[in-house]
């Protein structure tokens, strides 16, 4: 979870005096002003249906076979998917392998003849020439797929729980395409990753050991030799082993940024690649399908950039030049003549574009274009550019963020919405964001803050929160970012709102509770009303707290928000929205899932009921049986319609399109508390929250 009344007289003037001084410190940010001017100069965007902004991608899990001969992908068909196989040879026709599947991930065997297809509860093994089987996942054994075994022609590595008289252990098993199982290791600790030599022998593993992870080498007789202790909240994912016996890693252990690492046999740590701009964590990595060595590193923070490593440097530079300014993901085929697969992404591309790259000629050929066309993609001219910028917080720290503006609009005259990401161990990336694009299309400026505590900008940035996740430093970063933009002439200061989901929903509650002079309305999805209580519930009863590696409590302790610590718990509760519910005087919409296992629905309902008893203006929508976020099309449309309606009612953005018969009936059933914004849609059968916002 870990993806808002007007200023009054002198109060408004005082509220804007401090941001003006902040603005003077940032007058040098010419790039922001130039980008804002460019967006204003664009033609105004036509209005598009709300469902278009939250639709699934036409194709997902698009994967190139290691030999470069085929591309496997899932085609979206309503709420279902089908599995397809496309030859990379020009003129080849796609053929369907599965007519209907709940698959989420596709993995190729090393020989390119088998597909390992993972769904929530099953692993399907499919041969390109026929044959296959299905293996159950989850269950009492908690069986899951760790990785494809790179030492075998066609095998995956499974992790499963073993219980007997000796207690609980974790077994690592090799499963080949014909169903043969080979036990490789058993351990009382949760094993994260494993590495093999060319002969298939297990030579290294990483596992959880209390409050930290550890990397071990595995001798031929099964003896473990400690290779490195990994600091709490640091990452060191095991990629493989070199011919010289060095271990390849990706992570931030021993440094600030996530990067590509080599751990030598003497324990020395060497950086193979790190962001040349000195700003971003490693976000993606492609390996050579023959040697297993790192070939392409991708970084995504304020900008997206990919770099070739070693022999791939020139080709990746050529690809990046061809798709200048785009966010690229690149899969490499085996051998000098094999095709590469290039995914072209951008904030203005709802659906990625897929291309085959011929490394011999340097030519590109687009594929899967018909699938995208069938999904009725949004034209790029209708979407807002994501503008990266930084602003200086009141304590002097530089904070990162993004801005989206309605094309062709005067930025000083549009309402401004702060959109807060979830997590909080997460961050906004430079790619497409459906909610933000919908709001921009409806005439709102959208501010996305990667406040301190966000990921993507290194460990120092992430730990800079110092556990201050109540109404403190983290929330100040968001508030000060909004005030900075207003001082730059971006957004109407009398029409500012805040929205977010999960931790973003919690921040929304903090915003309308403690900063009512700024935020006029709030829309909070799955919001914890007491962050300390919510984290304790998550550890004790939620799905994330049930992780076998115990990583959730270790993460919370490392972030100084340990809910089992009485002092931390008391501090977070004292600053919580629920403990300060009487201070709320702005209208609020809350959206929740009835079966959420990340934020307890009883916490959400308790908070909404308390607000109602206090006479506050609150609306509550609950998706029956819904999880932490809406998945199916109708609940997703309900979510964005309610958000549109709430913001239109209080900030004056575009009026939402009227709901259809099905959506109207659905909302009438599931709006539990109805403020005046939704009285017409809900009718008179639901309990209402009629109180006007307090001055």
Secondary structure, 3 states (H helix, E strand, C coil): CCCCCCCCHHHHHHHHHHHHHHHHHCCCCHHHHHHHHHHHHCCCCCCCCHHHHCCCCCEEEEEECCCCCEEEEEEEECCEEEEEEEECCCCCCCEEEEEEECCCEEEECCCCCEEEEECCCEEEEEECCCCEEEEECECCCCEEEEEECCCCCCEEEEEEEEEECCEEEEEEEEEECCCCEEEEEEECCCEEEEEECCCCCEEEEEEEECCEEEEEEECCCCCEEEEEEECCCCCEEEEEECCCCCEEEEECCCCCCCEEEEECCCCCEEEEECCCCCCCCEEEEEECCCCCCEEEEEEECCCEEEEECHHHHHHHHHHHHHCCCCEEEEECCCCCCCEEEEEEECCCCCCCEEEEEECCCCEEEEECHHHHHHCCCCCHHHCCCCEEEEEECCCCCEEEEEEECCCCCCHHHCCEEEEECCCCCCCCCCCCCHHHHHHHHCCCEEEEEECCCCCCCCHHHHHCCCCCCCCCHHHHHHHHHHHHHHHCCCCCCCCEEEEEECHHHHHHHHHHHHCCCCCCEEEEECCCCCHHHHHHHHHHCCCHHHCCCCHHHHHHHHCCCCCCCHHHHHHHHHCCCCCCHHHCCCEEEEEEECCCCCCCHHHHHHHHHHHHHCCCCEEEEEECCCCCCCCCHHHHHHHHHHHHHHHHHHHCCCCCCCCCHHHHHHHHHHEEEEEHHHHHHHCCCCCEECCCCCC
